[in-house]
Amino acid sequence: MSLQEQFAQAQADSKNLPERPDNMTLLKIYALYKQGSSGDVQGERPGMTDFVNRAKFDAWDGLKGTSQDQAMQQYIDLIEELKG
């Protein structure tokens, strides 16, 4: 299975995890997914009153410079780990 196919499978698997991950893990999942699918962060950082989107932006921004292939593999590994 190609990396792209594994990434797509991990995305599907992420919707059926045995338990809901904590917020920090959810941010990591989001950031790895965005980095793997879109590359480096784009757009402006949301304002201080938009807590959720600001946290998502910051998590994604923390992966700047990570290749899309590396991010996809890390995403796959994380979802596999969470599946138990």
N, CA, C and O of each residue as an XYZ file, in Angstrom:
336
protein
N       0.849     -1.176      0.000
C       0.000      0.000      0.000
C       0.902      1.249      0.000
O       1.876      1.310      0.750
N       0.580      2.221     -0.827
C       1.384      3.431     -0.910
C       1.188      4.286      0.345
O       0.239      4.088      1.104
N       2.090      5.228      0.546
C       1.990      6.140      1.686
C       0.671      6.907      1.634
O       0.021      7.100      2.662
N       0.279      7.341      0.445
C      -0.976      8.080      0.272
C      -2.174      7.215      0.669
O      -3.105      7.698      1.313
N      -2.149      5.946      0.287
C      -3.238      5.022      0.639
C      -3.270      4.753      2.141
O      -4.341      4.689      2.743
N      -2.094      4.597      2.739
C      -2.012      4.397      4.191
C      -2.529      5.628      4.929
O      -3.208      5.508      5.949
N      -2.203      6.814      4.408
C      -2.649      8.082      5.000
C      -4.175      8.163      4.945
O      -4.815      8.545      5.924
N      -4.748      7.807      3.807
C      -6.201      7.825      3.654
C      -6.853      6.815      4.598
O      -7.900      7.098      5.180
N      -6.242      5.642      4.752
C      -6.778      4.624      5.664
C      -6.696      5.112      7.112
O      -7.635      4.921      7.885
N      -5.586      5.737      7.476
C      -5.432      6.265      8.834
C      -6.465      7.352      9.100
O      -6.991      7.455     10.208
N      -6.756      8.159      8.093
C      -7.777      9.198      8.246
C      -9.131      8.544      8.539
O      -9.859      9.003      9.419
N      -9.467      7.493      7.821
C     -10.726      6.779      8.068
C     -10.711      6.141      9.456
O     -11.705      6.195     10.181
N      -9.586      5.540      9.821
C      -9.459      4.891     11.131
C      -9.574      5.900     12.272
O     -10.041      5.555     13.357
N      -9.154      7.141     12.036
C      -9.171      8.158     13.097
C     -10.591      8.464     13.562
O     -10.791      8.962     14.671
N     -11.561      8.172     12.729
C     -12.959      8.433     13.080
C     -13.558      7.313     13.933
O     -14.667      7.452     14.449
N     -12.832      6.207     14.082
C     -13.336      5.043     14.820
C     -12.383      4.581     15.914
O     -12.246      3.382     16.157
N     -11.725      5.531     16.573
C     -10.804      5.167     17.646
C     -11.596      4.637     18.840
O     -12.735      5.051     19.059
N     -10.994      3.713     19.624
C     -11.711      3.140     20.762
C     -12.113      4.179     21.810
O     -13.151      4.034     22.457
N     -11.311      5.211     21.981
C     -11.680      6.294     22.893
C     -11.209      7.627     22.332
O     -10.262      7.688     21.547
N     -11.888      8.697     22.749
C     -11.559     10.032     22.253
C     -10.225     10.480     22.842
O     -10.059     10.478     24.062
N      -9.268     10.866     21.991
C      -7.977     11.343     22.511
C      -8.141     12.658     23.285
O      -9.123     13.380     23.113
N      -7.155     12.946     24.136
C      -7.188     14.223     24.860
C      -6.941     15.364     23.871
O      -6.545     15.136     22.728
N      -7.178     16.577     24.324
C      -7.098     17.743     23.438
C      -5.720     17.939     22.816
O      -5.626     18.317     21.648
N      -4.652     17.691     23.565
C      -3.309     17.860     23.007
C      -3.055     16.846     21.882
O      -2.428     17.169     20.873
N      -3.542     15.638     22.069
C      -3.392     14.614     21.027
C      -4.239     14.971     19.808
O      -3.808     14.792     18.669
N      -5.448     15.476     20.059
C      -6.293     15.910     18.938
C      -5.611     17.015     18.134
O      -5.683     17.020     16.905
N      -4.953     17.948     18.815
C      -4.225     19.009     18.107
C      -3.089     18.427     17.277
O      -2.846     18.868     16.154
N      -2.393     17.436     17.831
C      -1.293     16.803     17.098
C      -1.827     16.083     15.862
O      -1.239     16.163     14.783
N      -2.958     15.374     16.030
C      -3.582     14.689     14.895
C      -3.935     15.705     13.807
O      -3.647     15.494     12.629
N      -4.562     16.809     14.219
C      -4.957     17.860     13.274
C      -3.734     18.416     12.548
O      -3.723     18.523     11.322
N      -2.711     18.767     13.314
C      -1.520     19.389     12.724
C      -0.823     18.444     11.744
O      -0.426     18.855     10.654
N      -0.678     17.186     12.135
C      -0.029     16.218     11.238
C      -0.852     16.002      9.977
O      -0.304     15.879      8.882
N      -2.181     15.956     10.138
C      -3.041     15.789      8.965
C      -2.883     16.982      8.011
O      -2.704     16.800      6.807
N      -2.949     18.198      8.559
C      -2.843     19.397      7.719
C      -1.468     19.481      7.054
O      -1.372     19.819      5.874
N      -0.409     19.177      7.798
C       0.939     19.223      7.233
C       1.085     18.166      6.142
O       1.680     18.419      5.095
N       0.535     16.977      6.399
C       0.635     15.890      5.424
C      -0.185     16.136      4.175
O       0.204     15.729      3.081
N      -1.324     16.804      4.334
C      -2.205     17.002      3.180
C      -1.979     18.336      2.475
O      -2.210     18.436      1.270
N      -1.532     19.363      3.201
C      -1.419     20.706      2.617
C      -0.028     21.317      2.662
O       0.214     22.330      2.006
N       0.891     20.730      3.418
C       2.217     21.323      3.555
C       2.220     22.375      4.650
O       1.370     22.361      5.540
N       3.183     23.290      4.579
C       3.341     24.311      5.624
C       2.088     25.156      5.791
O       1.312     25.359      4.857
N       1.921     25.643      7.022
C       0.762     26.459      7.393
C       0.601     27.651      6.448
O       1.576     28.231      5.971
N      -0.650     27.990      6.197
C      -0.965     29.113      5.309
C      -1.969     30.018      6.008
O      -2.673     29.594      6.925
N      -2.025     31.253      5.572
C      -3.003     32.186      6.119
C      -2.482     32.887      7.359
O      -1.345     32.686      7.788
N      -3.344     33.710      7.914
C      -2.972     34.476      9.098
C      -3.416     33.768     10.360
O      -4.403     33.033     10.368
N      -2.671     34.001     11.424
C      -3.000     33.419     12.721
C      -4.299     34.039     13.226
O      -4.435     35.263     13.239
N      -5.266     33.200     13.647
C      -6.536     33.735     14.166
C      -6.317     34.607     15.402
O      -5.317     34.469     16.107
N      -7.263     35.499     15.649
C      -7.162     36.419     16.774
C      -7.249     35.733     18.121
O      -7.601     34.556     18.210
N      -6.926     36.478     19.173
C      -6.868     35.929     20.527
C      -8.210     35.406     21.028
O      -8.238     34.531     21.894
N      -9.301     35.910     20.513
C     -10.610     35.450     20.990
C     -11.063     34.157     20.322
O     -12.040     33.547     20.756
N     -10.370     33.737     19.278
C     -10.704     32.495     18.572
C      -9.770     31.394     19.072
O      -8.871     30.953     18.356
N      -9.995     30.958     20.310
C      -9.077     30.047     20.989
C      -8.827     28.751     20.235
O      -7.679     28.336     20.074
N      -9.885     28.114     19.777
C      -9.760     26.801     19.136
C      -8.958     26.892     17.836
O      -7.997     26.148     17.639
N      -9.359     27.807     16.956
C      -8.645     27.916     15.682
C      -7.233     28.442     15.855
O      -6.346     28.110     15.069
N      -7.014     29.259     16.877
C      -5.663     29.746     17.156
C      -4.777     28.581     17.599
O      -3.629     28.479     17.167
N      -5.298     27.705     18.454
C      -4.540     26.533     18.907
C      -4.243     25.597     17.741
O      -3.140     25.060     17.644
N      -5.215     25.398     16.861
C      -5.008     24.554     15.678
C      -3.918     25.149     14.782
O      -3.030     24.439     14.309
N      -4.000     26.459     14.557
C      -3.021     27.144     13.712
C      -1.620     26.978     14.315
O      -0.670     26.650     13.604
N      -1.497     27.208     15.631
C      -0.195     27.117     16.292
C       0.372     25.701     16.229
O       1.575     25.517     16.044
N      -0.499     24.700     16.383
C      -0.040     23.309     16.305
C       0.483     23.002     14.902
O       1.531     22.376     14.745
N      -0.250     23.445     13.891
C       0.174     23.227     12.510
C       1.459     23.999     12.223
O       2.372     23.480     11.582
N       1.524     25.237     12.699
C       2.703     26.070     12.491
C       3.948     25.438     13.121
O       5.061     25.633     12.634
N       3.756     24.689     14.194
C       4.873     24.020     14.865
C       5.526     22.948     14.008
O       6.640     22.514     14.300
N       4.850     22.521     12.961
C       5.398     21.497     12.061
C       6.016     22.094     10.800
O       6.416     21.361      9.896
N       6.095     23.413     10.740
C       6.643     24.076      9.544
C       8.007     23.483      9.201
O       8.867     23.328     10.067
N       8.187     23.157      7.934
C       9.456     22.598      7.473
C       9.459     21.072      7.434
O      10.349     20.470      6.833
N       8.471     20.442      8.071
C       8.354     18.982      8.014
C       7.815     18.619      6.634
O       6.842     19.213      6.169
N       8.443     17.650      5.983
C       7.967     17.268      4.649
C       6.584     16.634      4.763
O       6.216     16.095      5.807
N       5.832     16.708      3.677
C       4.497     16.119      3.680
C       4.582     14.612      3.903
O       3.746     14.049      4.609
N       5.579     13.950      3.311
C       5.735     12.504      3.500
C       6.034     12.170      4.963
O       5.490     11.205      5.500
N       6.897     12.962      5.610
C       7.205     12.732      7.020
C       5.959     12.919      7.875
O       5.685     12.117      8.767
N       5.208     13.978      7.602
C       3.996     14.255      8.369
C       2.967     13.143      8.168
O       2.310     12.729      9.123
N       2.823     12.656      6.936
C       1.891     11.558      6.676
C       2.282     10.328      7.471
O       1.427      9.680      8.075
N       3.572     10.000      7.478
C       4.031      8.816      8.203
C       3.801      8.984      9.703
O       3.367      8.042     10.367
N       4.082     10.159     10.241
C       3.863     10.406     11.671
C       2.374     10.313     12.010
O       2.006      9.799     13.066
N       1.523     10.810     11.116
C       0.071     10.732     11.306
C      -0.367      9.267     11.338
O      -1.118      8.858     12.224
N       0.101      8.486     10.373
C      -0.225      7.059     10.295
C       0.209      6.359     11.581
O      -0.558      5.596     12.168
N       1.445      6.623     12.016
C       1.982      5.986     13.225
C       1.160      6.359     14.463
O       0.883      5.505     15.304
N       0.778      7.615     14.571
C       0.000      8.080     15.719
C      -1.377      7.420     15.755
O      -1.823      6.969     16.810
N      -2.046      7.362     14.615
C      -3.374      6.732     14.568
C      -3.261      5.248     14.899
O      -4.105      4.710     15.615
N      -2.232      4.582     14.387
C      -2.025      3.157     14.700
C      -1.836      2.963     16.200
O      -2.383      2.031     16.789
N      -1.055      3.855     16.812
C      -0.814      3.787     18.251
C      -2.121      3.985     19.027
O      -2.364      3.285     20.010
N      -2.951      4.915     18.603
C      -4.206      5.211     19.293
C      -5.248      4.111     19.101
O      -6.145      3.952     19.929
N      -5.130      3.358     18.015
C      -6.069      2.262     17.769
C      -5.892      1.142     18.795
O      -6.790      0.332     19.022
N      -4.694      1.122     19.412
C      -4.431      0.129     20.449
C      -4.012     -1.133     19.882
O      -3.748     -2.084     20.619
